[in-house]
């Protein structure tokens, strides 16, 4: 392929189309098609697929899940099967976890497809685009090469990038239209799901709902909200944290009757009252501000995705729960809506003729992928040996002693100029830790759903020497932390104060940034690479593995350690009594941790219990909700 001119290389696409029309199968042209993409990639974006990436491409073409460690170039891998399957003109959907990645990947990989004569579309929440190498945005560099178009045009492209939410909602909207000619989507032919475990497992049970207003009054939420503080935990109600449920006791039922002024709370006429009392109790006792949701400056309650740490504007909890939380926070209560159309991600993605996925952490869920989607998980070897050192968990008696140890560890890293990425499970915890670091006078950046606008800027420099970055799960997926810093990100920061700069200014600044980052990289390598410091275990092992996977990419050195306390949610809910008893018997000081592989395995077993619980209920509801197209 190297010997071919650009025109000869481009002409191969038409040749492949002709061969398919003559009866050849996609498998017959796979070796040549992959070779064409590999060469086109070198000529357009300067990247050449590694041999292991070719293996990943074959796995995806065969409709399987490729588990590729973080930093192994999944975005580039996808170009191989995407090109091959787009040649027949039936369309390919590439599914990402957020709009930022859908837009980034369209701009980044678009030149390869465009060079080979294929069109590329991008679906965003508010708009849609076609990739155009000659298009320059009038507003900002973010939208360069993305020419605005109708949603239907973006779906008519050979290849379409978008999020699982947008694909799902567009499907529902299409099914509410009267004319097939008005449909945005066409045949659901082939989809490659990036971060497949997040979309097909974590969010599998999440229903996408298109709703319309109902005529229910919102006054009842305010009324019940005033009564909730008068009810006492373990007297009027009990909390089941494992199932995230509230159970009203007999005494609580009588107390509620007195507060509401009704004679029999459980009379069929009052059944709706019982429901709203329970939702109010859940809002006050199970859902925490800056952890499960945030209240914006405009007094809007927005859900925080528990798996990605990102805000989910437009999403609302159903069955009056969102309204109960709005009442609790004293903001305007939006009317409850009635469902017009709904589907789960699980059922939507099972409608594709061929489905494939890629992620860094699918092996722990291999059984679920096989049972629900009939998808086999294959682990792709890394291009270079993994050098990251993963230490045993450090478990402390109390949360205070745990955070004291975390601060000490960060201080040590800061002294030796080692960059640290500190993982937290909520906005609340990330801000609390930020406050502690300010008191210790350690410069740091915070990346959570409240500051998502600065995400690219923060991540770009998280690998610089001495950098300390506190992040929620947001930094777990689709983010590449480069040791020494990202030269382009640094160049943008250096030119930030300069309003109008020329291409010559940019090139000169970029050269300086590359030199700075290369020198800094040597310092970081000497200090041991990126250090991942987890401050709590997530319910799903994959989320922890995603965080660890930010370090040790492409043969770089790195380290990781999780700091836990017996007061952490996972430890408390799933039986930290035995560990606590052991620490008491040994007379261990509060600031002395347990560090033992056996204990770490016990924690993994607790995570497995949660995953098994979610798997059972996800499976159960999937069979209830499945309706073929």
Buried (B, 14 or more C-beta within 10 A) or exposed (E): BEEEEEEEBBBBBEBBBEBBEEEEEBEEBBEBBBBBBBBBBBBBBEBEBBEBBBBBBBBBBBBBBBBBBBBBBBBBBBBBBBBBBBBBEBBBBBBBBBBBBBBBBBBBBBBBBBBBBBBBBBBBBEBBBBBBEEBEEEEEEEBEBBBBBEBBBBBBBBBBBBBBBBBBBBBBBBEEEEEEEEBBBEEBBBBBBBBBBBBBBBBBBBBBBBBEEEEBEBEBBBBBBEBBEEBEEEEBBEBEEEEEEBEBBEEBBEBBBEBBEBEEBEEEEBEEBBEBBBBBBBBBBBBEBBBBBBBEEEEBBBBBBBBBBBBBEEBBBEEBBBBBBBBBBEBEBBEBBEEEBBBBBBBBBBBBEBBBBBBBBBBBBBEBBEEBBEBEBBBBEBBBEBBBBBEBBBBBBEBEBBBBBBBEBBBEBBEEBBBBBBBBBBBBBBBBBBEBBEEEEBEBBBBBBBBBEEBBBBBBBBBBBBBBBBBBBBBBBBBBBBBBBBBBBBBBBBBEEEEEEEEEBBEEBBEBBBEBBEEBBEBBBEBBBBBBBBBBBBBBBBBBBBBBBBBBBBEBBBBBBBBBBBBBBBBBBBEBEEBBEEBEEEEBEBBBBBEBEEBBEBBBEBBBBBBEEBBEEBBEBBEEBEEEE
